[in-house]
Amino acid sequence: MIAVAAPQPVLGQQKAEPITLNWASFVPGTHPETVAVQKGFMNKAVELSKGRLAFKFRGGPETISLVDLTKATQSGLVDFSINLSGFAETVAPGVGGIILTRISLDEERKNGTYEYVDQLCNKGGLHYMGRGAPTFDHQFFNLFLNKKVEKPQDFKGLRLGTATAARALVEGWGAVPVNLLLTDYYTAMERRTVDGVASSPVSNWVNLGCQAVTKYLALPGYLQTSVFVAMNLNTWNKLPPDMQQVITAAMVHSEKVSGEFWAEEKAKGMQKLKEAKVEVYNLPPDTAKWLLDTAYDATWAYQMKRFPDVTPRLKVLLSGGK
């Protein structure tokens, strides 16, 4: 739980203890996505608050599992967490749709997207802080393969490993989704129990060493990151207004810095793919358009089926409307 600092001391008194916020992540503390938020958000928040804010890492999935992380944040076991939006839908229905944005981070905060997602989170006892490690090009997920595809017909019957966020688009392509955990990607590709994986960014792929068991990377990538940062709502409401402003400003800074960091990590990952002799190729223009259109249409349809009350509004906002 949040440790609330005493009032600021007068001259000559001992300096007040900082407000310490406990946090956890769905991936380890050394993972690029966690490091990006630490560097972009937490370091900036400490700087802007002049030391009035402090942060204590409570662990990654070895401490709190991904499936329990949202509840741990909602209950106040941790003050905030780096999580996946799809898993947060257990308490904030519909927020998983943020992966379908077609607009920039600045536009999201200007056209009402941020406020609407925060409203959805508030209903589940959370405060939406912002995105973790976003991509500027909206190509977060990539298609890693051991069978080359070049036209829509090639996807028919293709067995593609996928996380929850990408399941609908895999089905939309006509492929067969195979539910996999992040830790299963290497083994599934090595043993050929799948023909590819459709739910990993480049940096994660090479961090797992999966380039050693991959033949192809088909471009373009698709969708925005599903990683988002949320705080316990009671914790947020107890913070002094000036510290709320600091956290918001630090998160805006973090989204930009993390995006740049993520682009660098992707470039490093692409180099490792090249060194591993993975063939990186662009799909023909017609196929690329079909792949993207289908990915967005199928995933929006999936969201609409499950969350008909909130998805239409979110789709308008994430498409650039107001």
C-alpha positions in Angstrom: 0.0 0.0 0.0 1.0 3.6 -0.5 3.0 5.2 2.3 1.8 8.8 2.6 4.4 11.3 3.5 4.1 13.7 6.3 3.7 17.5 5.6 6.7 19.3 4.2 9.0 20.4 7.1 9.8 23.9 7.9 13.4 25.2 7.8 15.6 23.3 10.3 13.4 20.3 10.6 14.2 16.8 9.3 13.2 16.2 5.7 10.0 14.3 5.3 10.0 10.8 4.0 9.0 10.4 0.3 5.8 8.8 -0.8 6.8 5.3 -1.8 4.8 3.5 -4.4 5.1 -0.3 -4.7 4.9 -1.8 -8.2 5.1 -5.1 -10.0 5.4 -6.2 -13.7 4.1 -9.0 -15.8 7.7 -9.5 -17.0 10.9 -9.6 -15.0 12.6 -6.4 -13.9 15.4 -6.8 -16.4 13.0 -7.2 -19.4 13.2 -4.4 -22.0 9.5 -3.5 -21.5 10.0 -3.1 -17.7 13.3 -1.2 -18.1 11.7 1.2 -20.6 9.1 2.2 -18.0 11.6 2.4 -15.2 13.8 4.8 -17.2 11.1 6.8 -18.8 8.5 7.1 -16.1 10.0 6.4 -12.7 13.3 8.3 -13.1 11.3 11.2 -14.5 8.8 11.1 -11.6 11.6 11.2 -9.0 13.2 14.1 -10.8 10.0 16.1 -11.2 8.9 15.5 -7.7 12.3 16.5 -6.3 12.5 13.3 -4.5 9.0 13.3 -2.9 8.2 10.2 -4.9 10.0 6.9 -4.5 9.4 3.5 -6.1 9.9 0.0 -4.8 9.8 -3.0 -7.1 7.9 -6.0 -5.7 8.7 -8.4 -8.5 7.8 -9.8 -11.8 5.8 -12.9 -12.7 7.8 -15.0 -10.2 6.2 -13.0 -7.5 2.7 -12.2 -8.9 1.5 -14.2 -11.9 0.1 -12.5 -14.9 -3.4 -13.7 -14.3 -3.3 -12.3 -10.7 -1.6 -9.0 -11.4 -4.8 -7.0 -12.2 -6.4 -8.2 -9.0 -3.3 -7.4 -7.0 -3.4 -3.9 -8.3 -7.1 -3.5 -7.8 -6.9 -4.7 -4.2 -3.9 -2.5 -3.4 -1.4 -5.3 -2.8 0.7 -3.2 -5.2 0.1 0.4 -5.9 0.6 0.1 -9.7 1.6 -2.4 -12.2 2.9 -2.9 -15.8 0.3 -5.2 -17.2 -1.4 -6.4 -20.3 -4.6 -4.7 -21.3 -6.3 -7.9 -22.2 -5.9 -9.3 -18.7 -7.1 -6.1 -17.2 -10.5 -6.7 -18.9 -11.4 -8.9 -16.0 -12.1 -5.7 -14.0 -12.1 -3.0 -16.8 -14.2 -4.6 -19.7 -13.2 -3.4 -23.1 -9.7 -1.8 -22.4 -8.1 -4.6 -24.4 -9.2 -2.6 -27.5 -6.4 -0.1 -27.0 -4.2 -2.4 -29.2 -6.3 -1.3 -32.2 -5.3 2.4 -32.2 -4.5 4.1 -35.5 -3.5 7.4 -34.0 -0.4 8.8 -32.2 0.1 8.9 -28.5 -0.4 12.7 -28.5 -3.6 12.4 -30.4 -4.9 9.8 -27.8 -4.4 12.3 -25.0 -6.0 15.2 -27.1 -9.1 13.5 -28.5 -10.5 12.0 -25.3 -9.1 8.4 -25.7 -7.0 8.6 -22.5 -9.9 9.9 -20.5 -12.3 7.3 -21.8 -9.9 4.4 -21.0 -9.4 5.9 -17.6 -13.2 5.9 -17.1 -13.3 2.2 -18.0 -10.5 1.5 -15.6 -12.1 3.5 -12.8 -15.1 1.2 -12.8 -12.7 -1.6 -11.8 -10.9 0.3 -9.1 -7.9 1.3 -11.3 -6.5 4.6 -12.7 -5.1 4.4 -16.2 -1.7 5.9 -16.3 -0.7 5.3 -19.9 1.0 2.9 -22.3 4.1 0.9 -21.6 6.8 0.7 -24.3 4.5 1.7 -27.2 5.5 1.6 -30.9 5.4 4.7 -33.1 4.8 2.7 -36.3 1.8 0.6 -34.9 3.8 -2.6 -35.7 4.1 -4.1 -32.3 3.3 -7.7 -33.2 5.2 -9.6 -35.9 4.6 -12.8 -37.8 7.5 -15.3 -37.3 7.3 -18.4 -39.5 8.8 -21.7 -40.5 6.6 -21.8 -43.6 6.7 -18.9 -46.0 3.4 -17.2 -46.9 2.9 -14.8 -49.8 -0.9 -14.7 -50.4 -4.1 -15.0 -48.3 -4.6 -18.6 -49.4 -1.3 -19.6 -47.8 -2.8 -18.8 -44.3 -5.5 -21.4 -44.6 -4.8 -24.1 -42.0 -1.5 -22.6 -40.9 -0.9 -23.3 -37.2 0.0 -20.1 -35.5 0.9 -19.7 -31.9 -0.8 -16.8 -30.3 -1.5 -15.0 -27.1 -5.0 -13.8 -26.2 -4.5 -10.4 -27.9 -3.8 -11.8 -31.3 -6.2 -14.8 -31.4 -9.0 -13.1 -33.3 -6.8 -11.8 -36.0 -5.2 -15.3 -36.5 -8.7 -16.7 -36.9 -9.6 -13.9 -39.3 -6.6 -14.8 -41.5 -8.0 -18.4 -41.7 -5.2 -19.8 -39.7 -5.5 -22.2 -36.7 -4.7 -20.4 -33.4 -2.6 -22.4 -30.9 -2.6 -20.8 -27.4 1.0 -20.4 -26.2 2.6 -18.8 -23.2 5.6 -16.5 -23.9 7.9 -19.2 -22.5 6.6 -21.8 -24.9 7.5 -20.0 -28.1 10.9 -21.5 -28.5 9.9 -25.1 -27.9 6.8 -24.9 -30.1 8.9 -23.5 -33.0 11.7 -26.0 -32.5 9.4 -29.0 -32.3 7.3 -27.7 -35.2 4.1 -28.0 -33.2 3.3 -24.6 -34.8 4.1 -23.2 -38.2 4.7 -19.8 -36.7 3.9 -17.3 -33.9 1.8 -14.2 -34.5 1.9 -12.5 -31.1 5.5 -11.4 -30.4 7.5 -8.3 -31.0 11.0 -8.6 -32.5 12.8 -7.7 -29.2 10.9 -10.4 -27.2 11.6 -12.9 -29.9 15.3 -12.5 -29.9 15.5 -12.2 -26.1 14.0 -15.7 -26.0 16.6 -16.9 -28.5 13.8 -17.9 -30.9 15.8 -16.6 -34.0 17.6 -20.0 -33.7 14.4 -21.9 -34.6 12.9 -19.4 -37.1 13.2 -19.3 -40.9 11.1 -16.2 -41.8 9.8 -12.9 -40.6 7.0 -11.6 -42.7 6.4 -7.8 -42.8 4.5 -5.6 -42.0 3.9 -5.9 -38.3 0.5 -5.0 -36.8 -1.3 -3.4 -33.9 -0.1 -1.4 -30.9 1.4 -2.8 -27.7 -1.1 -4.3 -25.2 1.2 -3.3 -22.4 -0.3 -0.6 -20.2 0.4 0.9 -16.8 -2.4 1.2 -14.2 -2.6 2.3 -10.6 -4.8 1.3 -7.7 -7.6 4.0 -7.7 -7.5 4.5 -4.0 -3.8 5.1 -4.2 -4.2 7.6 -6.9 -7.0 9.5 -5.1 -4.8 9.7 -1.9 -1.9 11.3 -3.7 -1.6 15.1 -3.4 -2.8 16.9 -6.5 0.7 18.1 -7.3 2.0 14.5 -7.2 -0.8 13.4 -9.5 0.3 16.1 -11.9 3.9 14.8 -11.6 2.9 11.2 -12.3 0.8 12.3 -15.4 3.7 14.4 -16.8 6.2 11.6 -16.2 4.0 9.1 -17.9 3.6 11.4 -21.0 7.4 11.6 -21.0 7.7 7.9 -20.6 5.5 7.1 -23.5 7.8 9.1 -25.8 11.1 7.9 -24.3 9.8 4.3 -24.2 8.8 4.5 -27.8 12.3 5.6 -28.8 13.8 2.9 -26.6 11.5 0.3 -28.2 12.5 1.4 -31.7 16.1 0.9 -30.7 15.4 -2.6 -29.2 13.6 -3.5 -32.4 16.5 -2.4 -34.5 18.9 -4.5 -32.4 16.5 -7.5 -32.7 16.4 -7.2 -36.5 20.1 -7.3 -36.6 20.1 -10.5 -34.5 17.6 -12.0 -36.9 19.9 -11.1 -39.8 22.9 -12.7 -38.0 20.8 -15.9 -37.5 20.0 -16.0 -41.2 16.3 -15.5 -40.7 14.8 -14.3 -44.0 13.0 -11.0 -43.4 10.7 -10.2 -46.3 7.8 -7.9 -47.2 4.5 -9.4 -48.2 3.2 -8.3 -51.6 1.2 -5.1 -51.4 -2.2 -6.7 -51.9 -1.5 -9.4 -49.3 -0.1 -6.8 -46.8 -3.3 -4.7 -47.1 -5.4 -7.8 -46.6 -3.3 -8.9 -43.6 -3.7 -5.5 -41.9 -7.4 -4.9 -42.8 -8.3 -8.4 -41.6 -6.3 -8.1 -38.4 -8.1 -4.9 -37.4 -11.5 -5.9 -38.6 -11.4 -9.3 -36.9 -10.1 -8.0 -33.6 -12.7 -5.2 -33.5 -15.4 -7.7 -34.2 -14.1 -9.8 -31.3 -14.2 -6.8 -29.0 -17.7 -5.8 -30.1 -19.0 -9.3 -29.4 -17.7 -9.3 -25.9 -18.1 -5.6 -25.0 -20.9 -4.1 -27.1 -21.5 -1.2 -24.6 -18.0 0.3 -24.8 -16.4 -0.9 -28.0 -18.2 1.5 -30.4 -17.0 4.6 -28.6 -13.5 3.2 -28.2 -13.4 2.4 -31.9 -14.3 6.0 -32.9 -11.7 7.5 -30.6 -8.9 5.1 -31.6 -9.7 5.8 -35.2 -9.1 9.5 -34.7 -12.6 10.7 -34.0 -14.0 12.5 -30.9 
